[in-house]
Amino acid sequence: MDTKVITAHVPLPLAEKVDQLAARLERPRGWTVKQALSAWVDLEE
């Protein structure tokens, strides 16, 4: 699957929550963000 880099500025508290969740799941931050973004897009479709 081809990929594309997307950059977003997020509030520091949100970034910290993402980092904490990624650490708890033992997954990379990018994986965690991708899962969240995919879930949100699915809800909006």
C-alpha distance matrix in Angstrom:
0.0 3.8 6.4 10.1 13.2 15.7 19.2 21.8 25.4 26.4 29.9 30.8 31.6 28.2 26.5 29.0 28.2 24.5 25.4 27.9 25.5 22.9 25.8 27.1 23.9 23.4 19.9 18.7 19.5 16.0 14.9 18.1 17.5 14.0 15.8 18.7 16.9 15.0 18.4 20.2 18.0 18.6 22.3 22.5 21.1
3.8 0.0 3.8 7.1 10.4 13.2 16.7 19.7 23.3 24.9 28.5 29.5 30.7 27.4 25.6 28.3 28.0 24.2 25.2 28.0 26.0 23.4 26.3 28.1 25.1 24.5 20.8 19.0 19.3 15.5 15.4 18.5 17.3 14.1 16.6 19.0 16.8 15.6 19.3 20.4 18.2 19.4 22.9 22.7 21.5
6.4 3.8 0.0 3.8 6.8 9.5 13.0 16.0 19.6 21.1 24.8 25.7 27.1 23.9 22.0 24.8 24.6 21.0 21.9 24.9 23.2 20.6 23.6 25.6 22.9 22.4 18.6 16.4 16.2 12.4 12.8 15.7 14.1 11.3 14.3 16.4 14.1 13.6 17.4 18.2 16.3 18.1 21.3 21.1 20.5
10.1 7.1 3.8 0.0 3.8 6.4 9.9 13.0 16.7 18.7 22.4 23.6 25.4 22.3 20.4 23.6 23.7 20.2 21.3 24.6 23.2 20.8 23.9 26.1 23.9 23.4 19.6 17.0 16.0 12.3 13.7 16.0 13.7 11.6 15.1 16.3 13.6 14.0 17.8 17.8 16.1 18.6 21.4 20.6 20.4
13.2 10.4 6.8 3.8 0.0 3.8 6.6 10.1 13.5 15.7 19.3 20.3 22.4 19.5 17.4 20.6 21.1 17.8 18.6 22.1 21.2 18.9 21.8 24.3 22.5 21.9 18.3 15.2 13.7 10.3 12.7 14.6 12.1 11.0 14.8 15.5 13.1 14.5 18.0 17.8 16.7 19.5 21.9 21.2 21.7
15.7 13.2 9.5 6.4 3.8 0.0 3.8 6.7 10.3 12.5 16.3 17.8 19.8 16.9 15.2 18.7 19.2 16.2 17.6 21.0 20.1 18.4 21.6 23.8 22.4 22.3 18.8 15.8 13.5 10.5 13.0 14.0 10.8 10.3 14.0 13.8 11.1 13.2 16.4 15.4 14.6 17.9 19.8 18.8 19.8
19.2 16.7 13.0 9.9 6.6 3.8 0.0 3.8 7.0 9.7 13.4 14.8 17.2 14.8 12.9 16.5 17.5 14.9 16.1 19.6 19.4 18.0 20.8 23.3 22.5 22.4 19.1 15.9 13.1 11.0 14.1 14.5 11.2 12.0 15.5 14.7 12.5 15.4 18.0 16.7 16.6 20.0 21.4 20.4 22.0
21.8 19.7 16.0 13.0 10.1 6.7 3.8 0.0 3.8 6.2 10.0 11.9 14.2 11.8 10.6 14.4 15.3 13.3 15.0 18.3 18.1 17.4 20.3 22.6 22.1 22.5 19.6 16.7 13.3 12.0 14.9 14.3 10.7 12.4 15.3 13.6 11.7 15.1 17.1 15.3 15.8 19.3 20.0 19.0 21.1
25.4 23.3 19.6 16.7 13.5 10.3 7.0 3.8 0.0 3.8 6.9 9.0 11.8 10.2 9.2 12.7 14.3 13.0 14.5 17.6 18.1 17.9 20.4 22.6 22.8 23.2 20.8 18.0 14.3 14.0 17.0 15.8 12.6 15.0 17.5 15.4 14.2 17.9 19.3 17.3 18.4 21.9 22.0 21.1 23.7
26.4 24.9 21.1 18.7 15.7 12.5 9.7 6.2 3.8 0.0 3.8 6.3 8.4 6.5 6.5 9.9 11.0 10.4 12.4 15.0 15.5 16.0 18.4 20.2 20.7 21.6 19.5 17.2 13.4 13.8 16.4 14.4 11.5 14.5 16.3 13.7 13.2 17.0 17.7 15.8 17.6 20.8 20.5 20.0 23.0
29.9 28.5 24.8 22.4 19.3 16.3 13.4 10.0 6.9 3.8 0.0 3.8 5.6 5.4 6.4 8.8 10.2 10.9 12.6 14.5 15.7 16.8 18.7 20.3 21.4 22.5 20.9 19.0 15.2 16.4 18.8 16.3 14.0 17.3 18.6 15.8 16.0 19.8 19.9 17.9 20.2 23.2 22.4 22.2 25.4
30.8 29.5 25.7 23.6 20.3 17.8 14.8 11.9 9.0 6.3 3.8 0.0 3.8 5.4 5.0 6.1 8.7 9.9 10.5 12.3 14.2 15.2 16.4 18.3 19.9 20.6 19.6 17.7 14.1 16.0 18.5 16.0 14.5 18.1 19.3 16.9 17.7 21.3 21.5 20.0 22.5 25.3 24.7 24.9 28.1
31.6 30.7 27.1 25.4 22.4 19.8 17.2 14.2 11.8 8.4 5.6 3.8 0.0 3.8 5.5 5.1 6.3 8.7 9.9 10.5 12.3 14.2 15.3 16.5 18.3 19.7 19.0 17.8 14.5 16.7 18.5 15.5 14.4 18.2 18.6 15.9 17.4 20.9 20.3 19.1 22.1 24.4 23.5 24.1 27.4
28.2 27.4 23.9 22.3 19.5 16.9 14.8 11.8 10.2 6.5 5.4 5.4 3.8 0.0 3.8 5.4 5.1 6.2 8.6 9.8 10.5 12.3 14.2 15.3 16.4 18.0 16.8 15.6 12.1 13.9 15.4 12.3 10.9 14.6 15.0 12.2 13.6 17.1 16.6 15.4 18.3 20.7 19.9 20.6 23.8
26.5 25.6 22.0 20.4 17.4 15.2 12.9 10.6 9.2 6.5 6.4 5.0 5.5 3.8 0.0 3.8 5.4 5.1 6.2 8.6 9.9 10.5 12.3 14.2 15.3 16.1 14.7 12.9 9.4 11.4 13.5 11.0 9.8 13.5 14.6 12.6 13.8 17.3 17.5 16.8 19.3 21.8 21.7 22.3 25.2
29.0 28.3 24.8 23.6 20.6 18.7 16.5 14.4 12.7 9.9 8.8 6.1 5.1 5.4 3.8 0.0 3.8 5.4 5.0 6.1 8.6 9.8 10.5 12.2 14.2 15.0 14.5 13.3 10.4 13.3 15.0 12.2 12.1 15.9 16.4 14.6 16.5 19.7 19.5 19.2 22.0 24.1 23.9 24.9 27.9
28.2 28.0 24.6 23.7 21.1 19.2 17.5 15.3 14.3 11.0 10.2 8.7 6.3 5.1 5.4 3.8 0.0 3.8 5.4 5.0 6.1 8.5 9.8 10.5 12.2 13.8 13.5 13.2 10.4 13.2 14.0 10.6 10.9 14.5 14.2 12.2 14.7 17.6 16.8 16.7 19.9 21.6 21.1 22.6 25.5
24.5 24.2 21.0 20.2 17.8 16.2 14.9 13.3 13.0 10.4 10.9 9.9 8.7 6.2 5.1 5.4 3.8 0.0 3.8 5.5 5.1 6.0 8.6 9.8 10.5 11.8 10.6 9.9 6.8 9.4 10.2 7.1 7.3 11.0 11.1 9.6 12.0 14.7 14.6 14.8 17.7 19.4 19.5 21.0 23.6
25.4 25.2 21.9 21.3 18.6 17.6 16.1 15.0 14.5 12.4 12.6 10.5 9.9 8.6 6.2 5.0 5.4 3.8 0.0 3.8 5.5 5.1 6.1 8.6 9.9 10.2 9.5 8.5 6.1 9.7 10.9 8.5 9.6 13.0 13.4 12.7 15.0 17.6 17.8 18.4 21.0 22.7 23.1 24.6 27.0
27.9 28.0 24.9 24.6 22.1 21.0 19.6 18.3 17.6 15.0 14.5 12.3 10.5 9.8 8.6 6.1 5.0 5.5 3.8 0.0 3.8 5.5 5.1 6.2 8.6 9.6 10.3 10.6 9.1 12.7 13.0 10.2 12.0 15.3 14.8 14.0 16.9 19.1 18.7 19.5 22.5 23.7 23.8 25.7 28.3
25.5 26.0 23.2 23.2 21.2 20.1 19.4 18.1 18.1 15.5 15.7 14.2 12.3 10.5 9.9 8.6 6.1 5.1 5.5 3.8 0.0 3.8 5.4 5.0 6.1 8.3 8.5 9.6 8.4 11.4 10.8 7.6 10.0 12.8 11.6 11.1 14.4 16.2 15.5 16.7 19.7 20.6 20.8 23.0 25.3
22.9 23.4 20.6 20.8 18.9 18.4 18.0 17.4 17.9 16.0 16.8 15.2 14.2 12.3 10.5 9.8 8.5 6.0 5.1 5.5 3.8 0.0 3.8 5.5 5.1 5.8 5.1 5.9 5.5 8.7 8.0 5.9 8.8 11.3 10.8 11.3 14.2 15.7 15.8 17.4 19.9 20.9 21.7 23.8 25.8
25.8 26.3 23.6 23.9 21.8 21.6 20.8 20.3 20.4 18.4 18.7 16.4 15.3 14.2 12.3 10.5 9.8 8.6 6.1 5.1 5.4 3.8 0.0 3.8 5.4 4.8 6.4 7.6 8.1 11.7 11.2 9.7 12.5 15.0 14.5 15.0 18.0 19.5 19.5 21.1 23.7 24.5 25.3 27.4 29.5
27.1 28.1 25.6 26.1 24.3 23.8 23.3 22.6 22.6 20.2 20.3 18.3 16.5 15.3 14.2 12.2 10.5 9.8 8.6 6.2 5.0 5.5 3.8 0.0 3.8 5.5 7.8 10.3 10.8 14.0 12.7 10.6 13.9 16.1 14.6 15.1 18.5 19.6 18.9 20.8 23.7 24.0 24.5 27.1 29.1
23.9 25.1 22.9 23.9 22.5 22.4 22.5 22.1 22.8 20.7 21.4 19.9 18.3 16.4 15.3 14.2 12.2 10.5 9.9 8.6 6.1 5.1 5.4 3.8 0.0 3.8 5.3 8.6 9.9 12.3 10.2 8.6 12.3 13.7 12.0 13.3 16.6 17.1 16.7 19.1 21.6 21.7 22.6 25.2 26.9
23.4 24.5 22.4 23.4 21.9 22.3 22.4 22.5 23.2 21.6 22.5 20.6 19.7 18.0 16.1 15.0 13.8 11.8 10.2 9.6 8.3 5.8 4.8 5.5 3.8 0.0 3.8 6.9 9.3 11.8 10.2 9.8 13.3 14.6 13.8 15.5 18.3 18.9 19.2 21.6 23.7 24.0 25.3 27.8 29.2
19.9 20.8 18.6 19.6 18.3 18.8 19.1 19.6 20.8 19.5 20.9 19.6 19.0 16.8 14.7 14.5 13.5 10.6 9.5 10.3 8.5 5.1 6.4 7.8 5.3 3.8 0.0 3.8 6.5 8.3 6.4 6.8 10.3 11.2 10.8 12.9 15.3 15.9 16.7 19.0 20.8 21.4 23.0 25.1 26.4
18.7 19.0 16.4 17.0 15.2 15.8 15.9 16.7 18.0 17.2 19.0 17.7 17.8 15.6 12.9 13.3 13.2 9.9 8.5 10.6 9.6 5.9 7.6 10.3 8.6 6.9 3.8 0.0 3.8 5.4 5.3 6.5 8.9 10.0 11.0 12.8 14.5 15.6 17.1 18.8 20.3 21.5 23.3 24.9 26.3
19.5 19.3 16.2 16.0 13.7 13.5 13.1 13.3 14.3 13.4 15.2 14.1 14.5 12.1 9.4 10.4 10.4 6.8 6.1 9.1 8.4 5.5 8.1 10.8 9.9 9.3 6.5 3.8 0.0 3.8 5.5 5.1 6.2 8.6 10.0 10.7 12.3 14.2 15.6 16.7 18.4 20.1 21.5 22.8 24.5
16.0 15.5 12.4 12.3 10.3 10.5 11.0 12.0 14.0 13.8 16.4 16.0 16.7 13.9 11.4 13.3 13.2 9.4 9.7 12.7 11.4 8.7 11.7 14.0 12.3 11.8 8.3 5.4 3.8 0.0 3.8 5.4 5.1 6.0 8.6 9.9 10.4 12.0 14.2 15.3 16.3 18.2 20.0 21.0 22.4
14.9 15.4 12.8 13.7 12.7 13.0 14.1 14.9 17.0 16.4 18.8 18.5 18.5 15.4 13.5 15.0 14.0 10.2 10.9 13.0 10.8 8.0 11.2 12.7 10.2 10.2 6.4 5.3 5.5 3.8 0.0 3.8 5.5 5.1 6.2 8.7 9.9 10.5 12.4 14.3 15.4 16.5 18.6 20.1 21.2
18.1 18.5 15.7 16.0 14.6 14.0 14.5 14.3 15.8 14.4 16.3 16.0 15.5 12.3 11.0 12.2 10.6 7.1 8.5 10.2 7.6 5.9 9.7 10.6 8.6 9.8 6.8 6.5 5.1 5.4 3.8 0.0 3.8 5.4 5.2 6.3 8.7 10.0 10.8 12.5 14.4 15.6 16.9 18.7 20.4
17.5 17.3 14.1 13.7 12.1 10.8 11.2 10.7 12.6 11.5 14.0 14.5 14.4 10.9 9.8 12.1 10.9 7.3 9.6 12.0 10.0 8.8 12.5 13.9 12.3 13.3 10.3 8.9 6.2 5.1 5.5 3.8 0.0 3.8 5.4 5.1 6.0 8.5 9.9 10.6 12.2 14.2 15.5 16.6 18.4
14.0 14.1 11.3 11.6 11.0 10.3 12.0 12.4 15.0 14.5 17.3 18.1 18.2 14.6 13.5 15.9 14.5 11.0 13.0 15.3 12.8 11.3 15.0 16.1 13.7 14.6 11.2 10.0 8.6 6.0 5.1 5.4 3.8 0.0 3.8 5.5 5.1 6.0 8.5 9.9 10.5 12.1 14.3 15.4 16.5
15.8 16.6 14.3 15.1 14.8 14.0 15.5 15.3 17.5 16.3 18.6 19.3 18.6 15.0 14.6 16.4 14.2 11.1 13.4 14.8 11.6 10.8 14.5 14.6 12.0 13.8 10.8 11.0 10.0 8.6 6.2 5.2 5.4 3.8 0.0 3.8 5.5 5.2 6.2 8.7 10.0 10.6 12.5 14.5 15.6
18.7 19.0 16.4 16.3 15.5 13.8 14.7 13.6 15.4 13.7 15.8 16.9 15.9 12.2 12.6 14.6 12.2 9.6 12.7 14.0 11.1 11.3 15.0 15.1 13.3 15.5 12.9 12.8 10.7 9.9 8.7 6.3 5.1 5.5 3.8 0.0 3.8 5.5 5.2 6.2 8.7 10.0 10.8 12.5 14.5
16.9 16.8 14.1 13.6 13.1 11.1 12.5 11.7 14.2 13.2 16.0 17.7 17.4 13.6 13.8 16.5 14.7 12.0 15.0 16.9 14.4 14.2 18.0 18.5 16.6 18.3 15.3 14.5 12.3 10.4 9.9 8.7 6.0 5.1 5.5 3.8 0.0 3.8 5.5 5.1 6.2 8.6 9.9 10.6 12.4
15.0 15.6 13.6 14.0 14.5 13.2 15.4 15.1 17.9 17.0 19.8 21.3 20.9 17.1 17.3 19.7 17.6 14.7 17.6 19.1 16.2 15.7 19.5 19.6 17.1 18.9 15.9 15.6 14.2 12.0 10.5 10.0 8.5 6.0 5.2 5.5 3.8 0.0 3.8 5.5 5.2 6.2 8.7 10.0 10.7
18.4 19.3 17.4 17.8 18.0 16.4 18.0 17.1 19.3 17.7 19.9 21.5 20.3 16.6 17.5 19.5 16.8 14.6 17.8 18.7 15.5 15.8 19.5 18.9 16.7 19.2 16.7 17.1 15.6 14.2 12.4 10.8 9.9 8.5 6.2 5.2 5.5 3.8 0.0 3.8 5.5 5.1 6.4 8.8 10.2
20.2 20.4 18.2 17.8 17.8 15.4 16.7 15.3 17.3 15.8 17.9 20.0 19.1 15.4 16.8 19.2 16.7 14.8 18.4 19.5 16.7 17.4 21.1 20.8 19.1 21.6 19.0 18.8 16.7 15.3 14.3 12.5 10.6 9.9 8.7 6.2 5.1 5.5 3.8 0.0 3.8 5.4 5.1 6.3 8.8
18.0 18.2 16.3 16.1 16.7 14.6 16.6 15.8 18.4 17.6 20.2 22.5 22.1 18.3 19.3 22.0 19.9 17.7 21.0 22.5 19.7 19.9 23.7 23.7 21.6 23.7 20.8 20.3 18.4 16.3 15.4 14.4 12.2 10.5 10.0 8.7 6.2 5.2 5.5 3.8 0.0 3.8 5.4 5.1 6.2
18.6 19.4 18.1 18.6 19.5 17.9 20.0 19.3 21.9 20.8 23.2 25.3 24.4 20.7 21.8 24.1 21.6 19.4 22.7 23.7 20.6 20.9 24.5 24.0 21.7 24.0 21.4 21.5 20.1 18.2 16.5 15.6 14.2 12.1 10.6 10.0 8.6 6.2 5.1 5.4 3.8 0.0 3.8 5.5 5.4
22.3 22.9 21.3 21.4 21.9 19.8 21.4 20.0 22.0 20.5 22.4 24.7 23.5 19.9 21.7 23.9 21.1 19.5 23.1 23.8 20.8 21.7 25.3 24.5 22.6 25.3 23.0 23.3 21.5 20.0 18.6 16.9 15.5 14.3 12.5 10.8 9.9 8.7 6.4 5.1 5.4 3.8 0.0 3.8 5.7
22.5 22.7 21.1 20.6 21.2 18.8 20.4 19.0 21.1 20.0 22.2 24.9 24.1 20.6 22.3 24.9 22.6 21.0 24.6 25.7 23.0 23.8 27.4 27.1 25.2 27.8 25.1 24.9 22.8 21.0 20.1 18.7 16.6 15.4 14.5 12.5 10.6 10.0 8.8 6.3 5.1 5.5 3.8 0.0 3.8
21.1 21.5 20.5 20.4 21.7 19.8 22.0 21.1 23.7 23.0 25.4 28.1 27.4 23.8 25.2 27.9 25.5 23.6 27.0 28.3 25.3 25.8 29.5 29.1 26.9 29.2 26.4 26.3 24.5 22.4 21.2 20.4 18.4 16.5 15.6 14.5 12.4 10.7 10.2 8.8 6.2 5.4 5.7 3.8 0.0
